[in-house]
Amino acid sequence: MRGRDMQAAAEGGRGAEGGVSALEAPERRLVARYQSGLPLAPAPFSEMGRAVGLSEAQVLEALVRLRERGVLSRVGAVVRPHTVGASTLAAMAVPEAELERVAAQVSARPEVNHNYEREGELNLWFVVTAADEAHLARVLAEIEQACGHEVIALPMEREYHIDLGFDLEWTR
C-alpha cells in the first residue's frame, strides 16, 4: 500500500478503478464546480443541480455514488487551521505487519481527516482536528494508547496556501 490513502482504503475506496477517469459528464461537472466550495443556501443541493443541469435528487444520488466508489471521501466544510478549534499533523512509526490494523484504528476516529502511509521510519501520517488544544491532546493520547505506538505531533508553524482543486473539465 505504499503511498496509498489509508483512510480511503479503510473506508473501502478503490482508487483509480472507480476514480475520476470513470466519471460521467454530469458527475465531472458537479465535482469540478463544487470541489472548492458549496453554496451557502437553504437548499444547496438544489442550487448545485440547477448550475450543472441536474435535479436535487440527482445531485444527492451522484454524491452517494461518488462516495461509494471512493472518488469522494466526504462532502462538507473545510475550516482553515486554527481559525476554529485546533489541529495538527501527526506521524507514527508502525511495523509493516501492523500497518493495516493501526491505519484502520486511526481512520476510525472522527477527528482524523487524512491518513496516509509514507516511506521511511515514520510511515503513518495523519491530520487530527479537535475543538480545542486540550481535546486535541486527548485524542492524540487516545490514539497512542489504542494503537500501542508513539504519536509524534507536528503542529503547523506557518501556512502556505495552495489550491487543492483539480481541473476536471476535460473530455474523453
Secondary structure per residue as TSV (DSSP state, phi and psi in degrees):
chain	resnum	aa	ss	phi	psi
A	1	M	-	360.0	21.7
A	2	R	T	-50.5	125.7
A	3	G	T	74.7	-2.0
A	4	R	-	-76.9	154.6
A	5	D	B	-74.5	107.7
A	6	M	H	-66.5	-31.0
A	7	Q	H	-67.9	-43.9
A	8	A	H	-62.6	-39.9
A	9	A	H	-63.2	-43.2
A	10	A	H	-66.8	-28.8
A	11	E	T	-89.3	0.1
A	12	G	T	90.1	13.5
A	13	G	-	-64.7	148.9
A	14	R	-	-112.8	10.0
A	15	G	G	59.7	-133.7
A	16	A	G	-66.1	-25.6
A	17	E	G	-54.6	-45.7
A	18	G	G	-117.0	26.4
A	19	G	S	-79.6	-161.9
A	20	V	G	-58.7	-36.4
A	21	S	G	-64.8	-19.5
A	22	A	G	-93.1	5.4
A	23	L	-	-70.0	140.6
A	24	E	-	-76.2	160.1
A	25	A	H	-55.1	-45.8
A	26	P	H	-63.8	-38.0
A	27	E	H	-65.0	-42.6
A	28	R	H	-62.3	-43.6
A	29	R	H	-62.0	-41.3
A	30	L	H	-62.7	-50.1
A	31	V	H	-66.2	-44.0
A	32	A	H	-60.4	-43.3
A	33	R	H	-74.9	-33.8
A	34	Y	H	-114.2	10.0
A	35	Q	T	-67.4	-21.0
A	36	S	T	-108.4	10.2
A	37	G	-	159.8	142.9
A	38	L	-	-106.9	154.3
A	39	P	-	-66.5	135.7
A	40	L	-	-90.0	87.7
A	41	A	S	-144.8	160.3
A	42	P	S	-59.4	-32.0
A	43	A	S	-129.3	72.4
A	44	P	H	-61.6	-36.4
A	45	F	H	-72.2	-31.8
A	46	S	H	-66.6	-44.2
A	47	E	H	-63.0	-41.6
A	48	M	H	-61.0	-44.3
A	49	G	H	-60.7	-45.7
A	50	R	H	-56.5	-39.2
A	51	A	H	-69.9	-26.2
A	52	V	H	-117.0	9.1
A	53	G	T	80.4	31.7
A	54	L	-	-127.2	157.5
A	55	S	-	-79.2	166.5
A	56	E	H	-58.9	-42.5
A	57	A	H	-62.2	-40.6
A	58	Q	H	-65.6	-37.2
A	59	V	H	-62.1	-48.8
A	60	L	H	-62.1	-41.8
A	61	E	H	-63.1	-42.3
A	62	A	H	-63.5	-42.2
A	63	L	H	-63.8	-39.2
A	64	V	H	-63.5	-46.0
A	65	R	H	-60.1	-44.9
A	66	L	H	-64.1	-36.8
A	67	R	H	-67.7	-45.3
A	68	E	H	-63.0	-34.1
A	69	R	T	-83.1	-5.3
A	70	G	T	83.8	7.5
A	71	V	S	-72.3	-42.6
A	72	L	-	-110.5	138.6
A	73	S	S	-94.2	-27.2
A	74	R	-	-166.8	162.0
A	75	V	-	-124.6	119.1
A	76	G	S	172.2	179.8
A	77	A	-	-72.1	146.9
A	78	V	-	-116.7	117.8
A	79	V	-	-96.6	135.7
A	80	R	-	-60.2	137.3
A	81	P	T	-54.3	138.3
A	82	H	T	66.9	9.6
A	83	T	T	-89.3	-30.2
A	84	V	S	-139.8	118.5
A	85	G	S	78.5	-156.4
A	86	A	E	-137.9	152.8
A	87	S	E	-153.4	161.7
A	88	T	E	-157.1	151.7
A	89	L	E	-81.5	140.9
A	90	A	E	-135.9	157.0
A	91	A	E	-141.9	154.2
A	92	M	E	-139.4	150.7
A	93	A	-	-100.3	110.4
A	94	V	-	-122.1	127.0
A	95	P	-	-58.2	142.9
A	96	E	G	-49.4	-41.3
A	97	A	G	-64.8	-20.9
A	98	E	G	-105.7	-3.8
A	99	L	H	-59.6	-47.1
A	100	E	H	-60.2	-45.8
A	101	R	H	-62.9	-48.9
A	102	V	H	-65.5	-43.1
A	103	A	H	-59.7	-41.4
A	104	A	H	-65.2	-40.5
A	105	Q	H	-63.4	-44.4
A	106	V	H	-64.7	-46.6
A	107	S	H	-64.8	-24.1
A	108	A	T	-70.9	-17.4
A	109	R	S	-75.0	128.4
A	110	P	T	-64.7	-21.1
A	111	E	T	-78.6	-11.6
A	112	V	E	-93.6	123.3
A	113	N	E	-117.1	-2.9
A	114	H	E	-146.8	145.5
A	115	N	E	-155.4	115.1
A	116	Y	E	-131.8	145.5
A	117	E	E	-86.9	139.7
A	118	R	-	-132.4	159.1
A	119	E	S	-73.4	153.5
A	120	G	S	107.3	178.5
A	121	E	S	-62.3	-49.3
A	122	L	S	-82.4	95.6
A	123	N	-	-107.7	-2.7
A	124	L	E	-126.1	117.1
A	125	W	E	-119.4	136.8
A	126	F	E	-150.4	161.0
A	127	V	E	-112.1	131.9
A	128	V	E	-118.4	133.3
A	129	T	E	-122.4	148.5
A	130	A	E	-153.2	169.2
A	131	A	S	-64.7	-34.0
A	132	D	S	-158.0	175.0
A	133	E	H	-60.9	-37.4
A	134	A	H	-64.9	-43.3
A	135	H	H	-65.2	-41.4
A	136	L	H	-58.5	-46.4
A	137	A	H	-62.0	-39.4
A	138	R	H	-63.1	-45.3
A	139	V	H	-61.4	-46.1
A	140	L	H	-60.9	-41.8
A	141	A	H	-65.7	-39.5
A	142	E	H	-66.3	-40.5
A	143	I	H	-62.6	-45.7
A	144	E	H	-59.6	-45.7
A	145	Q	H	-63.8	-47.1
A	146	A	H	-67.4	-36.5
A	147	C	H	-91.4	-21.0
A	148	G	T	77.0	21.1
A	149	H	S	-135.9	144.8
A	150	E	-	-62.3	135.4
A	151	V	-	-102.4	125.2
A	152	I	E	-103.6	116.5
A	153	A	E	-83.8	133.3
A	154	L	E	-125.0	75.0
A	155	P	-	-64.8	149.5
A	156	M	-	-67.4	134.4
A	157	E	S	-99.3	-37.1
A	158	R	S	-151.5	138.6
A	159	E	-	-97.8	135.4
A	160	Y	-	-117.2	105.0
A	161	H	-	-68.4	135.1
A	162	I	-	-131.8	152.6
A	163	D	-	-88.7	117.4
A	164	L	-	-87.8	8.5
A	165	G	-	-71.6	153.2
A	166	F	-	-119.0	140.8
A	167	D	-	-76.7	108.2
A	168	L	-	-110.9	6.5
A	169	E	-	-87.4	52.3
A	170	W	-	-109.2	165.5
A	171	T	-	-111.5	158.5
A	172	R	-	-81.2	360.0
